[in-house]
């Protein structure tokens, strides 16, 4: 069950990341377009363009916060799964650590 949950969260995270990247590109494209548009505009048009850019940036910040939360949740879930595995299989973890330590020792002694 834990693996299925991790896979599901990973898929959600990838979707959130892709959406965030798309939103940021849209904000940059919109800002570029609006800056070109503002070059020959009046003060009122400039204020309206500034408001639109501000709204787009606020939306991008919101998406960035959502992505940060998703990454934090995924890291927490991964840590919980690792901890659960270590508690359920302490001898496997000790054995694996011993094998890794032995391998590093053998490789280091060959130099």
Helices and strands as residue ranges (DSSP letters): H 2-38, H 43-88, H 90-109
